[in-house]
């Protein structure tokens, strides 16, 4: 988290424009009332919970048609569909990014 915040600061992004958290996603979504423009998901790779998290985002109205979701994982991440979103997979080293836009 420290590294992420440092990177955001170096980009001169106003601290009121983002939130960086390391919490259980269900607790975070219940506590937060906002709709997210960008969601970066980096859960423990072995848990395979990306679809569950995105479903929670949809159920709790935390994203809209313009929201972008980025999932980072090891190479075994399989592409899946999210309603009303286009997806693309990017590979770098032994990691994958699955991006929904």
ZADO-1210 file (C-alpha; in nm, 4 decimals, padded with zeros to 6 digits):
<atoms>
<atom x="00.0000" y="00.0000" z="00.0000" code="UNK" pos="1"/>
<atom x="00.2852" y="00.2347" z="00.0788" code="UNK" pos="2"/>
<atom x="00.4255" y="00.1870" z="-00.2726" code="UNK" pos="3"/>
<atom x="00.0872" y="00.2500" z="-00.4364" code="UNK" pos="4"/>
<atom x="00.0341" y="00.5697" z="-00.2391" code="UNK" pos="5"/>
<atom x="00.3862" y="00.6853" z="-00.3214" code="UNK" pos="6"/>
<atom x="00.3231" y="00.6248" z="-00.6920" code="UNK" pos="7"/>
<atom x="-00.0049" y="00.8168" z="-00.6804" code="UNK" pos="8"/>
<atom x="00.1647" y="01.1059" z="-00.5021" code="UNK" pos="9"/>
<atom x="00.4414" y="01.1149" z="-00.7656" code="UNK" pos="10"/>
<atom x="00.1682" y="01.1511" z="-01.0298" code="UNK" pos="11"/>
<atom x="00.0326" y="01.4555" z="-00.8432" code="UNK" pos="12"/>
<atom x="-00.3098" y="01.2975" z="-00.8001" code="UNK" pos="13"/>
<atom x="-00.5175" y="01.4708" z="-00.5337" code="UNK" pos="14"/>
<atom x="-00.5550" y="01.2460" z="-00.2267" code="UNK" pos="15"/>
<atom x="-00.9302" y="01.3155" z="-00.2282" code="UNK" pos="16"/>
<atom x="-00.9598" y="01.1515" z="-00.5716" code="UNK" pos="17"/>
<atom x="-00.8603" y="00.7978" z="-00.4698" code="UNK" pos="18"/>
<atom x="-00.8737" y="00.5462" z="-00.1906" code="UNK" pos="19"/>
<atom x="-00.6243" y="00.2665" z="-00.1376" code="UNK" pos="20"/>
<atom x="-00.7333" y="-00.0086" z="00.1009" code="UNK" pos="21"/>
<atom x="-00.6202" y="-00.3484" z="00.2135" code="UNK" pos="22"/>
<atom x="-00.9421" y="-00.4961" z="00.3493" code="UNK" pos="23"/>
<atom x="-01.1727" y="-00.7865" z="00.2959" code="UNK" pos="24"/>
<atom x="-01.3641" y="-00.6810" z="-00.0156" code="UNK" pos="25"/>
<atom x="-01.7081" y="-00.7521" z="00.1323" code="UNK" pos="26"/>
<atom x="-01.6399" y="-00.5309" z="00.4351" code="UNK" pos="27"/>
<atom x="-01.4995" y="-00.2586" z="00.2129" code="UNK" pos="28"/>
<atom x="-01.7980" y="-00.2601" z="-00.0236" code="UNK" pos="29"/>
<atom x="-02.0491" y="-00.2493" z="00.2620" code="UNK" pos="30"/>
<atom x="-01.8685" y="00.0426" z="00.4272" code="UNK" pos="31"/>
<atom x="-01.8176" y="00.2456" z="00.1096" code="UNK" pos="32"/>
<atom x="-02.1042" y="00.4311" z="-00.0577" code="UNK" pos="33"/>
<atom x="-01.9296" y="00.5479" z="-00.3744" code="UNK" pos="34"/>
<atom x="-01.9423" y="00.4313" z="-00.7353" code="UNK" pos="35"/>
<atom x="-01.5935" y="00.3540" z="-00.8627" code="UNK" pos="36"/>
<atom x="-01.4499" y="00.4753" z="-01.1915" code="UNK" pos="37"/>
<atom x="-01.1483" y="00.2448" z="-01.1741" code="UNK" pos="38"/>
<atom x="-01.1153" y="-00.0771" z="-00.9720" code="UNK" pos="39"/>
<atom x="-00.7772" y="-00.2489" z="-00.9376" code="UNK" pos="40"/>
<atom x="-00.8068" y="-00.6057" z="-00.8089" code="UNK" pos="41"/>
<atom x="-00.5015" y="-00.7858" z="-00.6784" code="UNK" pos="42"/>
<atom x="-00.6348" y="-01.0553" z="-00.4434" code="UNK" pos="43"/>
<atom x="-00.4284" y="-01.3554" z="-00.3341" code="UNK" pos="44"/>
<atom x="-00.3728" y="-01.5415" z="-00.6618" code="UNK" pos="45"/>
<atom x="-00.4624" y="-01.8874" z="-00.5341" code="UNK" pos="46"/>
<atom x="-00.8100" y="-01.7835" z="-00.4175" code="UNK" pos="47"/>
<atom x="-00.9616" y="-01.7303" z="-00.7669" code="UNK" pos="48"/>
<atom x="-01.2191" y="-01.4819" z="-00.6372" code="UNK" pos="49"/>
<atom x="-01.2159" y="-01.2257" z="-00.9186" code="UNK" pos="50"/>
<atom x="-01.5637" y="-01.3141" z="-01.0429" code="UNK" pos="51"/>
<atom x="-01.7023" y="-01.3073" z="-00.6875" code="UNK" pos="52"/>
<atom x="-01.5571" y="-00.9613" z="-00.6270" code="UNK" pos="53"/>
<atom x="-01.6902" y="-00.8252" z="-00.9559" code="UNK" pos="54"/>
<atom x="-02.0338" y="-00.9753" z="-00.8856" code="UNK" pos="55"/>
<atom x="-02.0319" y="-00.7981" z="-00.5477" code="UNK" pos="56"/>
<atom x="-01.9392" y="-00.4720" z="-00.7221" code="UNK" pos="57"/>
<atom x="-02.2376" y="-00.5151" z="-00.9555" code="UNK" pos="58"/>
<atom x="-02.4846" y="-00.6280" z="-00.6861" code="UNK" pos="59"/>
<atom x="-02.3875" y="-00.3371" z="-00.4618" code="UNK" pos="60"/>
<atom x="-02.4045" y="-00.0831" z="-00.7489" code="UNK" pos="61"/>
<atom x="-02.0383" y="00.0140" z="-00.7070" code="UNK" pos="62"/>
<atom x="-01.9598" y="00.0335" z="-01.0794" code="UNK" pos="63"/>
<atom x="-02.1363" y="00.1776" z="-01.3798" code="UNK" pos="64"/>
<atom x="-02.1136" y="00.1406" z="-01.7569" code="UNK" pos="65"/>
<atom x="-01.8033" y="00.3628" z="-01.7693" code="UNK" pos="66"/>
<atom x="-01.6119" y="00.1916" z="-01.4889" code="UNK" pos="67"/>
<atom x="-01.2879" y="00.0103" z="-01.5685" code="UNK" pos="68"/>
<atom x="-01.1868" y="-00.3034" z="-01.3762" code="UNK" pos="69"/>
<atom x="-00.8317" y="-00.4389" z="-01.3816" code="UNK" pos="70"/>
<atom x="-00.7558" y="-00.7870" z="-01.2420" code="UNK" pos="71"/>
<atom x="-00.3936" y="-00.8915" z="-01.1866" code="UNK" pos="72"/>
<atom x="-00.3099" y="-01.2603" z="-01.1590" code="UNK" pos="73"/>
<atom x="-00.0636" y="-01.5313" z="-01.2396" code="UNK" pos="74"/>
<atom x="-00.0828" y="-01.6882" z="-01.5845" code="UNK" pos="75"/>
<atom x="-00.3610" y="-01.9298" z="-01.4928" code="UNK" pos="76"/>
<atom x="-00.6241" y="-01.6540" z="-01.4916" code="UNK" pos="77"/>
<atom x="-00.8918" y="-01.7477" z="-01.7428" code="UNK" pos="78"/>
<atom x="-01.0978" y="-01.4886" z="-01.9222" code="UNK" pos="79"/>
<atom x="-01.4574" y="-01.4549" z="-01.8055" code="UNK" pos="80"/>
<atom x="-01.7471" y="-01.2298" z="-01.8997" code="UNK" pos="81"/>
<atom x="-01.8844" y="-00.9315" z="-01.7142" code="UNK" pos="82"/>
<atom x="-02.2217" y="-00.7984" z="-01.8221" code="UNK" pos="83"/>
<atom x="-02.1980" y="-00.4914" z="-02.0486" code="UNK" pos="84"/>
<atom x="-01.8169" y="-00.4936" z="-02.0442" code="UNK" pos="85"/>
<atom x="-01.5550" y="-00.5684" z="-02.3071" code="UNK" pos="86"/>
<atom x="-01.2436" y="-00.7484" z="-02.1863" code="UNK" pos="87"/>
<atom x="-00.8834" y="-00.7796" z="-02.2938" code="UNK" pos="88"/>
<atom x="-00.5953" y="-00.9835" z="-02.1505" code="UNK" pos="89"/>
<atom x="-00.2432" y="-00.8432" z="-02.1310" code="UNK" pos="90"/>
<atom x="00.0545" y="-01.0677" z="-02.0444" code="UNK" pos="91"/>
<atom x="00.3828" y="-00.9590" z="-01.8894" code="UNK" pos="92"/>
<atom x="00.6277" y="-01.2151" z="-01.7544" code="UNK" pos="93"/>
<atom x="00.4402" y="-01.4685" z="-01.5449" code="UNK" pos="94"/>
<atom x="00.1527" y="-01.2251" z="-01.4784" code="UNK" pos="95"/>
<atom x="-00.1700" y="-01.1417" z="-01.6576" code="UNK" pos="96"/>
<atom x="-00.3941" y="-00.8389" z="-01.6505" code="UNK" pos="97"/>
<atom x="-00.7567" y="-00.8952" z="-01.7354" code="UNK" pos="98"/>
<atom x="-00.9112" y="-00.5554" z="-01.8084" code="UNK" pos="99"/>
<atom x="-01.2833" y="-00.4850" z="-01.8373" code="UNK" pos="100"/>
<atom x="-01.3942" y="-00.1578" z="-01.9929" code="UNK" pos="101"/>
</atoms>
